[in-house]
Amino acid sequence: MAESNATQVILTDDGIKIINAQNTADNAASQAGNADSAALIAQSTANAAKSAADSNYNYANSEVAVQSNATAKAQSTADNAFSQAQAVGSQASAEISNNSTATAKAQSTADNAFSQATTAIDNGKVTSQAVTDLKDGSKLTIADLENGLATKVANSDYASYKVQTASQIAQKVDNGAFSAYQTTTADLIAQKVATKDFSAYQATTAKSIDSKVSSNDFNTYKTQTADLIDDKVSSSEYASDKTQTASEIADRVSNSAFSTYQTQTASQIASKVDNGAFSAYQTTTADLIAQKVATSDFSAYQATTAKEISSKVESSDFKTYQTQTADMIASKVSKSDANNVNLIPYSAMPEADNLQWAESGTGGTLSATTHAFYHSGADSLYELNTAGSTEVFAKSPRFKINANATYTFQLKGFASSNVSSMDVYVLGRPNGSTSDFTVAQEIIKGAVLSKSALDYRTVTFTTGAIDEAYLRIDNNGSTNGTISILGFTELKLEPGDTATPYVYGAEDTMIAQMADDILFKVTKGDLIDEINLQAGNTLISSSGQLTLAADTIYFDAKKPVIIPSANITGTLNGKTINAGSRLNSYGNTSYPLTINQDGSVTSTSFETIDTEIAALRTVIKDGTVKTNLRGMTPFATGMYSAADVSLGAGQLALLEGYSTSQDPNFNATGMKTTGYAILDASAGLSLHGTTQAINFSGTDQDQTTGITMNSYGNIIGYPNSTWWRIVSNSGSNIANFGIDRGGSNVIQFNRELDIGNFHINTGHTFTSADGGAIHFAKGRGGANDIYAGDVHYNSLVKSSLLSVKRDVKKADTSYWAQLVNSIDLATYQYKTDDNTSQIRLSSIVDDVNDTKQWQLPDVFINRDEDGKLNGVDDSVLLNATLATVQEQQKQIDQLNGHLLELEAKLNG
C-alpha cells in the first residue's frame, strides 16, 4: 500500500506530527469536494471552448468578407470549434459519471490515511521504519489524534472558508455574463450543426468506427489481449499474491480503530456534499450541459463531422501512406536485437590489440585466442590462464545497471582438466562512489566447466544498491602446477528472469548507433561516377582511385590501412616503427617488433616452451645480437627460469640461471647464473656449471653411443659405447680405451709407453731409461710382492739390513735343522707342463688334503694377503737350510775332535 504524505515526513515535534496527520484527513475531505465540483471544472472548460468558438467564428466571417474562396477554410475553422465543444460535452459527461464514484474514492483515500496513521502511532505492535520515523519518541494515542482532527474540522476558519467558496461559485454561475455567454454559445453551435452534411458525416463516422471494430485484425488483437490478460491473472503466482493481498487488507480494515475513523470520515464527507449550495450547483451544471447536447443542430453537426472524417480516412492517399508508414515502422521495430538487451560490453570475439577487459592476480594471463570448441576456431574468445594455485581474475569494463532489480546472466566456456574451478562476480557501486565496488555478488560459485566441449551456464539474481558494475571471471588456480586454461565467450546480462538468445553487448552492437552515425549504402546500380565527400579533400572515383588531400590524414588504429611499399617514396628518418598488435601479458605492453630511432631492433613475444609460458626478447644493437628468456611460472619456490645469449665482438656467450621473481619486462636485477658456455675467438671454449658438456655422438641422434666431455674435462661414455680410440694420421690405432659398461674392453697401447724413466715397449721389455733400478713398492711403504713364472736373473740380492729390523736374536740352528730334516721332498711336474719339461724337486704345500700327506712345517709356507696358502717361502727355507749346514758343521767338527782323540790313542 502506498504511503501518504503524512508518513513520509520525519519530524521531531509532536504537535507538528498531529497537524500532519490532520492535514491528511483534510486532504481526503478536499478530494471529495473536488470530485463533487467536477461540473464546475467542466463548465470552465466549456467557457474556454465558447471563447475559442467566438474567435474562430469571427475569424471565419472576416475571411468570407475579404476573400470569396475562404468558405472552405471558414468551415474547417468552425468544425474545429465544434469539435472542441463536443470534447467539452464528452468531458462533462465523464465528470458527471465520476461524481457517482467520488464518495468511494474519498473513502479509499481516507482509509489509506487512517491506515498510515494507525501504523505510525500504534505503539508496541510494529517495528517498521515508518513507525519509528513518524513517532520519533511521541506518546500520542489514537484518541489524542481524533480530538486534534475534530478541532481542526470544527473551527470557525474552516466554516468561514466553506461559506466563502460556495458564495464565489454561485457568483460565477448566476451572473448575467454567464447567462449571455450560455445563449451565444447555444446559438453558435446551432448554426454549425444545423447542416445536412453533419448528419451524413455522423453516419459515415459510425460506419468507419464499426468497420474498424468489427475487422478481423481487431478481433484477433482483442483475443490475443484477452489471452495475455488471462495468462497473467490465472497464474499461480497471481492467485497467491491476490490471496495474500486480500488477507493483508482484511487485517487492516477489520480493527476497531479503523471503524471509528471510517465513521468520522464518512460524516465529514456527508457534511460536504449534502449542503444546499452543492445541490444547486450540481443541478445548474446538469441543465447547462443538457442544453448544449440536446439540440437538433448538434446531431446534424455530428453527422457532418463523421462524413468529413470518413472522406479523409477512406481516401487512396491515406491508405497508401498508412501502408508505407506501417512498413517503415515494422522495418524499424522487427529487428530481433531491438528488444534483446546485453549490458556487458565487449562480451565476445575480442581483438588481441583491443581486449578492453583487464587481468589481475599473480601469474595470470588474459588473451584473445581461437579454439576448436568455439565456431570451429574461426572466431576468437577470451582465455584466462595460470599455472599457480591461487586465483586470477578477468575484469570487464563498467556498465550501468538498475538497483534492486532482477537480471539473468549467461556465458559459454570450457576449462582444462587442471582448472580447480571458476567463479563469476558482479561488483557494483552507487553513483558518485569512488570505491572499486561496494557490493559484491557471487552469482556463479565453484563451477567446473567441461574440458571436452563448449559449456553453457545461466543464473538469475537480484542486484543490490548499485548503479554501475563490472563483471569478474575467476580462474581459481591450477591443480598440478602446470598451465590451466579457462576459456569463455558470449557473456550476456539482461533484465528479467529469462535467458534470451545471445546478442553483442552495448559497446559492440550495431544497433547502439546514434542517428547521426547511421551508415548509408548505395547499391551498385545507383553509384554515380564520383563522390566528393568534402570539396577538395576526399574524392572517390569510379576508376578505383581514392584521393585524400589534407594537412593531416589520420588512419584507424583498430583497422590499419595497408600501404604497399611501392607507394612509399624516400626514407623514414628519426621515426620509431612498431609492428603487430600491442602486447598485454604479465604487465608487458611492448609491441612484437620495434625499430627504434637509434637503429636498434627489439622483438618481444610470449610463448609456451615445455608447458611453461616464457617471455622472449631479441635485441639487435651496436653490432651485438642479444636474446633473453624469462619464465613466468616458478620451477621451484622463488625461482623462475632465465637464459641469455649474446653474439658479437668475436664472442658467443650462452648463460643459464634463474631470477627470484617474474621478469616480464627484462629489467630485474640479481639474476643467478648456474652455468655458461663461452666461445671466444681468442680464448677458446669455456664451460662452467654442473651440466655443461661437449657431446660427441656421431650420427646417433639418441646419443646412446659416443662420449661426453664435461666441464671438468672428464670423458664419459654413453650407455652403448665400447671404445674411445686414438688413431694416427695413417689410420692405425695408437691407443684403445675400453669404455663399455661391462668392463670387458681393455686399454691398449700400440706404441712404446714411456712413463718417466720407466719405458714399456712392444718388444716385451721394461726399460729403465737412465739405467737405474726398477723398484716394485707398496703404496703404503715397503717392497711389494712379485708373482712370476721362471725368473732369470744375474744376481739375487735380499735386503737384510739391521737398520730396518727389530727383535733380532740368534737362531737355534739345531731347531731349524730339525725342521728342515722333517720336510718331505718330492719330484713332480706342473699340470701345465708338457712331456718335454724336466722333473722338478721341492717340498710340497698340501692344499688338498685335510690330513696332510706331505710334511712341510708351517713356518716355511707363504700365505697371501687373505691368508690363503700361496707356496713355499724360499727365503726362510734357504736360511733354515743354512742353519742345518751350520748344525751339521758343528757335528762334523765334534766328530773330527773325537776322531783325533781316537787316532791319538791308537798311535799312542
Secondary structure, 3 states (H helix, E strand, C coil): CCCCHHHHCCCCCHHHHHHHHHHHHHHHHHHHHHHHCHHHHHHHHHHHHHHHHHHHHHHHHHHHHHCHHHHHHHHHHHHHHHHHHHHHHHHHHHHHHHHCCHHHHHHHHHHHHHHHHHHHHCCCCCCCHHHHHHHCCCCCCHHHHHHHHHHHHHCHHHHHHHHHHHHHHHHHHHCHHHHHHHHHHHHHHHHHHCCHHHHHHHHHHHHHHHHHHCCHHHHHHHHHHHHHHHHHHHCHHHHHHHHHHHHHHHHHHCCHHHHHHHHHHHHHHHHHHCCHHHHHHHHHHHHHHHHHHCCHHHHHHHHHHHHHHHHHHCCHHHHHHHHHHHHHHHHHHCCHHHHCCCCCCCCCCCECCECCCEEECCCEEEEEEECCCCHHHCCEEEEEEECCCCCEEEECCCEECCCCCEEEEEEEEEECCCECCEEEEEEEECCCCCCCCCEEEEEEEEECCCCCCCEEEEEEEECCCCCEEEEEEEECCECCCCCEEEEEEEEEEEECCCCCCCCCCCCCCCCCCCHHHCCCCCCHHHCCCEEEEECCCEEEECCCCEEECCCCCCCCCCCCCCCCHHHCCCCCCCCCEEECCCCCECCECCCCEEECCCCCEEEEEEEEECCEEEEEEEEEECCEEEEEEEECCCCECCEEEEEEEEEECCEEEEEEEEECCCCCCCCCCCCEEEEEEEEECCCEEEEECCCCEEEECCCCCCCCCCEEEECCCCEEECCCCCEEEEECCCCCEEEEEECCCCCCCCEEECCCEEECCEEECCCCCEEECCCCCCCCECCCCCECCCCCCCCCCCCCCCCCCHHHCCCCCCCCHHHHHHHHHCCCEEEECCCCCCCCCCCEEEECCCCCCCCCCCCCCHHHEEECCCCCEEEECHHHHHHHHHHHHHHHHHHHHHHHHHHHHHHHHHHC
